[in-house]
Amino acid sequence: MRQHTPHPLTRSGFTLVELVVVLLILAAVAGLVIPVVGGLGRSTDMAASAKTQSDIANNLQQFFLLQKRYPQGCDSLLQNAGGTGTLALYGPVTDASGQQVSGMTTSSPNAFAALTLGSLTGQQLRSFSRSGFEYVFDHETYDPTTGAGAVNANDSGIYQRNVPSSTSSTFACAVLNPAVATNLATSSNLYAVLRGLVPSELKPNTTSPANWDWIPESGTQIVALGIGPRCRLVPTTMMSTPIYPGNDGKYYGRYLAYFKVFNTGERAILIGISDPYGRTSDYTINQFNESLPNGARQG
């Protein structure tokens, strides 16, 4: 009779040494992948922001072509407590722990630092109103001690303020601050805004040719407006107004549009869009390139 030879026992599972080796390999791979994924997140934000800036500029110009005017109802970037308070820039508010809970961001780059409370009167006011700006929305700040005010900074433009049509009136607005433009080498945040808006107005410093100054075009001002939820771009040419990626409403995360007004009374013109930090599209694209893994470049 044929004798049956039993098969050797088959081993199942891993030994402790093998498991340790596998875990070490996985940890090494994770160490390579996680920084790359983190960098891709920033790259995505920068790419989306640059595209959004382009879309807003195109929609503003399309609105102008359709309506022969720019849209009413932009955010003024000025705070106006209760709708009857003293106007000021929509400044940051922090809670007891020092965390910002309202206002424009002051993180670098810093659009807030590049702006100042300005006014339009005479032909500059006519230039602004002729472009179709009939009213803007002032902001209500949030008071963390009482819980009063607009909790979400992105939706804080709630007080309608009309733009006067009479050239003898005065209209308060947020404008680029020419006073801080002396020697842009020490004002890099402002330069980040200006180089994308008015590169022709950047001139070599007469005392330090390696540095640059902003020499504004005579008789003009640059007015900044937020493209908020009550802007009449919606629903004419846009379905909704965008917010900067990842913004949680603790600071104003809408995009900013800049218009040049003239003391000749001619219509104001759109000269550019920036994100809430003051980065124009060229700067944003540069940030996108720098955030790619291992310094990679597209194209």
Contacts in CASP RR format, 6 or more apart in sequence:
PFRMAT RR
TARGET T0000
AUTHOR 0000-0000-0000
METHOD contacts of the structure
MODEL  1
MRQHTPHPLTRSGFTLVELVVVLLILAAVAGLVIPVVGGLGRSTDMAASA
KTQSDIANNLQQFFLLQKRYPQGCDSLLQNAGGTGTLALYGPVTDASGQQ
VSGMTTSSPNAFAALTLGSLTGQQLRSFSRSGFEYVFDHETYDPTTGAGA
VNANDSGIYQRNVPSSTSSTFACAVLNPAVATNLATSSNLYAVLRGLVPS
ELKPNTTSPANWDWIPESGTQIVALGIGPRCRLVPTTMMSTPIYPGNDGK
YYGRYLAYFKVFNTGERAILIGISDPYGRTSDYTINQFNESLPNGARQG
14 22 0 8 1.000
35 293 0 8 1.000
36 293 0 8 1.000
39 291 0 8 1.000
39 292 0 8 1.000
39 293 0 8 1.000
40 293 0 8 1.000
41 291 0 8 1.000
42 287 0 8 1.000
42 291 0 8 1.000
43 288 0 8 1.000
43 291 0 8 1.000
43 292 0 8 1.000
44 245 0 8 1.000
45 245 0 8 1.000
45 246 0 8 1.000
46 284 0 8 1.000
46 285 0 8 1.000
46 287 0 8 1.000
46 288 0 8 1.000
46 291 0 8 1.000
47 288 0 8 1.000
48 245 0 8 1.000
49 244 0 8 1.000
49 245 0 8 1.000
49 275 0 8 1.000
49 279 0 8 1.000
49 284 0 8 1.000
50 281 0 8 1.000
50 284 0 8 1.000
50 285 0 8 1.000
50 288 0 8 1.000
52 242 0 8 1.000
52 255 0 8 1.000
52 275 0 8 1.000
53 255 0 8 1.000
53 273 0 8 1.000
53 274 0 8 1.000
53 275 0 8 1.000
53 280 0 8 1.000
53 281 0 8 1.000
53 284 0 8 1.000
54 273 0 8 1.000
54 281 0 8 1.000
55 238 0 8 1.000
55 242 0 8 1.000
56 227 0 8 1.000
56 233 0 8 1.000
56 238 0 8 1.000
56 242 0 8 1.000
56 255 0 8 1.000
56 257 0 8 1.000
56 273 0 8 1.000
57 257 0 8 1.000
57 270 0 8 1.000
57 272 0 8 1.000
57 273 0 8 1.000
59 233 0 8 1.000
59 237 0 8 1.000
59 238 0 8 1.000
60 70 0 8 1.000
60 71 0 8 1.000
60 233 0 8 1.000
60 257 0 8 1.000
60 270 0 8 1.000
61 270 0 8 1.000
62 237 0 8 1.000
63 69 0 8 1.000
63 70 0 8 1.000
63 71 0 8 1.000
63 232 0 8 1.000
63 233 0 8 1.000
63 236 0 8 1.000
63 237 0 8 1.000
64 70 0 8 1.000
64 270 0 8 1.000
66 236 0 8 1.000
66 237 0 8 1.000
67 236 0 8 1.000
69 131 0 8 1.000
69 132 0 8 1.000
70 131 0 8 1.000
70 132 0 8 1.000
70 133 0 8 1.000
70 259 0 8 1.000
70 268 0 8 1.000
70 270 0 8 1.000
71 231 0 8 1.000
71 232 0 8 1.000
71 233 0 8 1.000
71 236 0 8 1.000
72 132 0 8 1.000
72 133 0 8 1.000
72 134 0 8 1.000
72 135 0 8 1.000
72 136 0 8 1.000
72 231 0 8 1.000
72 232 0 8 1.000
73 134 0 8 1.000
73 135 0 8 1.000
73 136 0 8 1.000
73 137 0 8 1.000
73 160 0 8 1.000
73 230 0 8 1.000
73 231 0 8 1.000
73 232 0 8 1.000
74 133 0 8 1.000
74 136 0 8 1.000
74 137 0 8 1.000
74 225 0 8 1.000
74 226 0 8 1.000
74 227 0 8 1.000
74 228 0 8 1.000
74 231 0 8 1.000
74 257 0 8 1.000
75 136 0 8 1.000
75 137 0 8 1.000
75 139 0 8 1.000
75 157 0 8 1.000
75 225 0 8 1.000
75 226 0 8 1.000
75 227 0 8 1.000
75 228 0 8 1.000
75 230 0 8 1.000
75 231 0 8 1.000
75 252 0 8 1.000
75 254 0 8 1.000
76 136 0 8 1.000
76 137 0 8 1.000
76 138 0 8 1.000
76 139 0 8 1.000
76 157 0 8 1.000
76 161 0 8 1.000
76 173 0 8 1.000
76 174 0 8 1.000
76 225 0 8 1.000
76 226 0 8 1.000
77 89 0 8 1.000
77 90 0 8 1.000
77 104 0 8 1.000
77 115 0 8 1.000
77 139 0 8 1.000
77 174 0 8 1.000
77 224 0 8 1.000
77 225 0 8 1.000
77 226 0 8 1.000
77 252 0 8 1.000
77 256 0 8 1.000
78 87 0 8 1.000
78 88 0 8 1.000
78 89 0 8 1.000
78 90 0 8 1.000
78 117 0 8 1.000
78 138 0 8 1.000
78 139 0 8 1.000
78 172 0 8 1.000
78 173 0 8 1.000
78 174 0 8 1.000
79 87 0 8 1.000
79 88 0 8 1.000
79 89 0 8 1.000
79 90 0 8 1.000
79 91 0 8 1.000
79 103 0 8 1.000
79 138 0 8 1.000
79 139 0 8 1.000
79 140 0 8 1.000
79 141 0 8 1.000
80 86 0 8 1.000
80 87 0 8 1.000
80 138 0 8 1.000
80 139 0 8 1.000
80 140 0 8 1.000
80 159 0 8 1.000
80 161 0 8 1.000
81 140 0 8 1.000
81 141 0 8 1.000
82 140 0 8 1.000
82 159 0 8 1.000
83 138 0 8 1.000
83 140 0 8 1.000
83 159 0 8 1.000
87 117 0 8 1.000
87 138 0 8 1.000
87 172 0 8 1.000
88 117 0 8 1.000
89 104 0 8 1.000
89 112 0 8 1.000
89 115 0 8 1.000
89 116 0 8 1.000
89 117 0 8 1.000
89 174 0 8 1.000
90 103 0 8 1.000
90 104 0 8 1.000
90 112 0 8 1.000
90 139 0 8 1.000
90 141 0 8 1.000
90 156 0 8 1.000
90 174 0 8 1.000
90 252 0 8 1.000
91 102 0 8 1.000
91 103 0 8 1.000
91 104 0 8 1.000
91 112 0 8 1.000
91 141 0 8 1.000
92 100 0 8 1.000
92 102 0 8 1.000
92 103 0 8 1.000
92 104 0 8 1.000
92 105 0 8 1.000
92 106 0 8 1.000
92 112 0 8 1.000
92 251 0 8 1.000
93 100 0 8 1.000
93 101 0 8 1.000
93 102 0 8 1.000
93 103 0 8 1.000
93 141 0 8 1.000
93 142 0 8 1.000
93 143 0 8 1.000
93 144 0 8 1.000
94 100 0 8 1.000
94 101 0 8 1.000
95 101 0 8 1.000
95 144 0 8 1.000
96 144 0 8 1.000
96 145 0 8 1.000
99 250 0 8 1.000
100 106 0 8 1.000
100 250 0 8 1.000
100 251 0 8 1.000
101 142 0 8 1.000
101 144 0 8 1.000
101 153 0 8 1.000
101 250 0 8 1.000
102 141 0 8 1.000
102 142 0 8 1.000
102 150 0 8 1.000
102 153 0 8 1.000
102 156 0 8 1.000
102 250 0 8 1.000
102 251 0 8 1.000
103 139 0 8 1.000
103 141 0 8 1.000
103 153 0 8 1.000
103 156 0 8 1.000
103 251 0 8 1.000
103 252 0 8 1.000
104 111 0 8 1.000
104 112 0 8 1.000
104 251 0 8 1.000
104 252 0 8 1.000
104 276 0 8 1.000
105 111 0 8 1.000
105 112 0 8 1.000
105 251 0 8 1.000
105 252 0 8 1.000
105 253 0 8 1.000
105 276 0 8 1.000
105 277 0 8 1.000
106 112 0 8 1.000
106 113 0 8 1.000
107 277 0 8 1.000
108 189 0 8 1.000
108 277 0 8 1.000
109 188 0 8 1.000
109 189 0 8 1.000
109 192 0 8 1.000
109 193 0 8 1.000
109 277 0 8 1.000
109 278 0 8 1.000
109 279 0 8 1.000
109 283 0 8 1.000
110 189 0 8 1.000
110 277 0 8 1.000
110 278 0 8 1.000
111 189 0 8 1.000
111 193 0 8 1.000
111 224 0 8 1.000
111 256 0 8 1.000
111 274 0 8 1.000
111 276 0 8 1.000
111 277 0 8 1.000
111 278 0 8 1.000
113 180 0 8 1.000
113 189 0 8 1.000
113 190 0 8 1.000
114 176 0 8 1.000
114 177 0 8 1.000
114 180 0 8 1.000
114 189 0 8 1.000
114 190 0 8 1.000
114 193 0 8 1.000
114 194 0 8 1.000
114 278 0 8 1.000
115 174 0 8 1.000
115 175 0 8 1.000
115 176 0 8 1.000
115 177 0 8 1.000
115 224 0 8 1.000
116 174 0 8 1.000
116 175 0 8 1.000
116 176 0 8 1.000
116 177 0 8 1.000
116 179 0 8 1.000
117 172 0 8 1.000
117 174 0 8 1.000
117 175 0 8 1.000
118 172 0 8 1.000
118 173 0 8 1.000
118 174 0 8 1.000
118 175 0 8 1.000
118 221 0 8 1.000
119 170 0 8 1.000
119 171 0 8 1.000
119 172 0 8 1.000
119 173 0 8 1.000
120 127 0 8 1.000
120 128 0 8 1.000
120 170 0 8 1.000
120 171 0 8 1.000
120 173 0 8 1.000
120 221 0 8 1.000
120 223 0 8 1.000
120 261 0 8 1.000
121 167 0 8 1.000
121 168 0 8 1.000
121 169 0 8 1.000
121 170 0 8 1.000
121 171 0 8 1.000
122 167 0 8 1.000
122 168 0 8 1.000
122 263 0 8 1.000
123 167 0 8 1.000
123 262 0 8 1.000
123 263 0 8 1.000
123 264 0 8 1.000
123 265 0 8 1.000
124 219 0 8 1.000
124 221 0 8 1.000
124 261 0 8 1.000
124 262 0 8 1.000
124 263 0 8 1.000
124 265 0 8 1.000
125 163 0 8 1.000
125 164 0 8 1.000
125 167 0 8 1.000
125 169 0 8 1.000
125 170 0 8 1.000
125 171 0 8 1.000
125 261 0 8 1.000
126 167 0 8 1.000
126 265 0 8 1.000
127 261 0 8 1.000
127 262 0 8 1.000
127 263 0 8 1.000
127 264 0 8 1.000
127 265 0 8 1.000
127 266 0 8 1.000
127 267 0 8 1.000
127 268 0 8 1.000
128 163 0 8 1.000
128 171 0 8 1.000
128 173 0 8 1.000
128 223 0 8 1.000
128 259 0 8 1.000
128 261 0 8 1.000
128 268 0 8 1.000
129 163 0 8 1.000
129 164 0 8 1.000
129 165 0 8 1.000
130 265 0 8 1.000
130 266 0 8 1.000
130 267 0 8 1.000
130 268 0 8 1.000
131 259 0 8 1.000
131 267 0 8 1.000
131 268 0 8 1.000
131 269 0 8 1.000
133 163 0 8 1.000
133 268 0 8 1.000
134 162 0 8 1.000
134 163 0 8 1.000
135 160 0 8 1.000
135 161 0 8 1.000
135 162 0 8 1.000
135 163 0 8 1.000
136 160 0 8 1.000
136 161 0 8 1.000
136 163 0 8 1.000
136 173 0 8 1.000
136 225 0 8 1.000
137 157 0 8 1.000
137 158 0 8 1.000
137 159 0 8 1.000
137 160 0 8 1.000
137 161 0 8 1.000
137 228 0 8 1.000
137 230 0 8 1.000
138 157 0 8 1.000
138 158 0 8 1.000
138 159 0 8 1.000
138 160 0 8 1.000
138 161 0 8 1.000
139 150 0 8 1.000
139 153 0 8 1.000
139 156 0 8 1.000
139 157 0 8 1.000
139 158 0 8 1.000
139 159 0 8 1.000
139 252 0 8 1.000
140 149 0 8 1.000
140 150 0 8 1.000
140 156 0 8 1.000
140 157 0 8 1.000
140 158 0 8 1.000
140 159 0 8 1.000
141 149 0 8 1.000
141 150 0 8 1.000
141 156 0 8 1.000
142 148 0 8 1.000
142 149 0 8 1.000
142 150 0 8 1.000
142 151 0 8 1.000
142 153 0 8 1.000
142 156 0 8 1.000
143 149 0 8 1.000
149 156 0 8 1.000
150 156 0 8 1.000
150 157 0 8 1.000
150 158 0 8 1.000
152 249 0 8 1.000
153 249 0 8 1.000
153 250 0 8 1.000
153 251 0 8 1.000
153 252 0 8 1.000
153 253 0 8 1.000
154 228 0 8 1.000
154 229 0 8 1.000
154 243 0 8 1.000
154 247 0 8 1.000
154 249 0 8 1.000
154 252 0 8 1.000
154 253 0 8 1.000
154 254 0 8 1.000
155 229 0 8 1.000
156 252 0 8 1.000
157 228 0 8 1.000
157 230 0 8 1.000
163 171 0 8 1.000
164 170 0 8 1.000
164 171 0 8 1.000
173 223 0 8 1.000
173 224 0 8 1.000
173 225 0 8 1.000
174 223 0 8 1.000
174 224 0 8 1.000
174 225 0 8 1.000
175 221 0 8 1.000
175 222 0 8 1.000
175 223 0 8 1.000
175 224 0 8 1.000
176 190 0 8 1.000
176 193 0 8 1.000
176 194 0 8 1.000
176 197 0 8 1.000
176 221 0 8 1.000
176 222 0 8 1.000
176 224 0 8 1.000
176 258 0 8 1.000
177 190 0 8 1.000
178 214 0 8 1.000
178 216 0 8 1.000
180 187 0 8 1.000
180 190 0 8 1.000
181 187 0 8 1.000
181 190 0 8 1.000
181 194 0 8 1.000
181 213 0 8 1.000
181 214 0 8 1.000
181 216 0 8 1.000
182 213 0 8 1.000
183 205 0 8 1.000
183 208 0 8 1.000
183 211 0 8 1.000
183 212 0 8 1.000
183 213 0 8 1.000
184 190 0 8 1.000
184 191 0 8 1.000
184 194 0 8 1.000
184 202 0 8 1.000
184 211 0 8 1.000
184 212 0 8 1.000
184 213 0 8 1.000
184 214 0 8 1.000
185 205 0 8 1.000
185 208 0 8 1.000
185 210 0 8 1.000
185 211 0 8 1.000
185 212 0 8 1.000
189 278 0 8 1.000
190 214 0 8 1.000
191 202 0 8 1.000
191 212 0 8 1.000
192 278 0 8 1.000
192 279 0 8 1.000
192 280 0 8 1.000
192 283 0 8 1.000
193 274 0 8 1.000
193 278 0 8 1.000
193 280 0 8 1.000
194 201 0 8 1.000
194 202 0 8 1.000
194 214 0 8 1.000
195 202 0 8 1.000
195 280 0 8 1.000
195 282 0 8 1.000
195 283 0 8 1.000
196 272 0 8 1.000
196 280 0 8 1.000
196 281 0 8 1.000
196 282 0 8 1.000
196 283 0 8 1.000
197 222 0 8 1.000
197 258 0 8 1.000
197 271 0 8 1.000
197 272 0 8 1.000
197 274 0 8 1.000
197 280 0 8 1.000
198 214 0 8 1.000
198 216 0 8 1.000
198 217 0 8 1.000
198 222 0 8 1.000
198 260 0 8 1.000
198 271 0 8 1.000
201 214 0 8 1.000
201 215 0 8 1.000
201 216 0 8 1.000
201 217 0 8 1.000
202 212 0 8 1.000
202 213 0 8 1.000
202 214 0 8 1.000
202 215 0 8 1.000
203 212 0 8 1.000
203 213 0 8 1.000
203 214 0 8 1.000
203 215 0 8 1.000
204 210 0 8 1.000
204 211 0 8 1.000
204 212 0 8 1.000
204 213 0 8 1.000
205 211 0 8 1.000
205 212 0 8 1.000
205 213 0 8 1.000
216 222 0 8 1.000
217 260 0 8 1.000
219 262 0 8 1.000
219 263 0 8 1.000
220 260 0 8 1.000
220 261 0 8 1.000
220 262 0 8 1.000
220 263 0 8 1.000
221 260 0 8 1.000
221 261 0 8 1.000
222 258 0 8 1.000
222 259 0 8 1.000
222 260 0 8 1.000
222 261 0 8 1.000
222 271 0 8 1.000
223 258 0 8 1.000
223 259 0 8 1.000
223 260 0 8 1.000
223 261 0 8 1.000
223 268 0 8 1.000
224 256 0 8 1.000
224 257 0 8 1.000
224 258 0 8 1.000
225 256 0 8 1.000
225 257 0 8 1.000
225 258 0 8 1.000
225 259 0 8 1.000
226 254 0 8 1.000
226 255 0 8 1.000
226 256 0 8 1.000
226 257 0 8 1.000
227 233 0 8 1.000
227 241 0 8 1.000
227 242 0 8 1.000
227 254 0 8 1.000
227 255 0 8 1.000
227 256 0 8 1.000
227 257 0 8 1.000
228 241 0 8 1.000
228 254 0 8 1.000
229 240 0 8 1.000
229 241 0 8 1.000
231 241 0 8 1.000
233 241 0 8 1.000
234 240 0 8 1.000
234 241 0 8 1.000
241 254 0 8 1.000
242 254 0 8 1.000
242 255 0 8 1.000
243 253 0 8 1.000
243 254 0 8 1.000
244 253 0 8 1.000
244 254 0 8 1.000
244 255 0 8 1.000
244 275 0 8 1.000
244 276 0 8 1.000
247 253 0 8 1.000
247 276 0 8 1.000
251 276 0 8 1.000
252 276 0 8 1.000
253 275 0 8 1.000
253 276 0 8 1.000
254 276 0 8 1.000
255 273 0 8 1.000
255 274 0 8 1.000
255 275 0 8 1.000
255 276 0 8 1.000
256 273 0 8 1.000
256 274 0 8 1.000
256 275 0 8 1.000
256 276 0 8 1.000
256 278 0 8 1.000
257 270 0 8 1.000
257 272 0 8 1.000
257 273 0 8 1.000
258 270 0 8 1.000
258 271 0 8 1.000
258 272 0 8 1.000
258 273 0 8 1.000
258 274 0 8 1.000
259 268 0 8 1.000
259 269 0 8 1.000
259 270 0 8 1.000
259 271 0 8 1.000
260 268 0 8 1.000
260 269 0 8 1.000
260 271 0 8 1.000
261 268 0 8 1.000
262 268 0 8 1.000
272 280 0 8 1.000
273 280 0 8 1.000
273 281 0 8 1.000
274 280 0 8 1.000
275 284 0 8 1.000
279 287 0 8 1.000
289 295 0 8 1.000
289 297 0 8 1.000
289 298 0 8 1.000
292 298 0 8 1.000
END
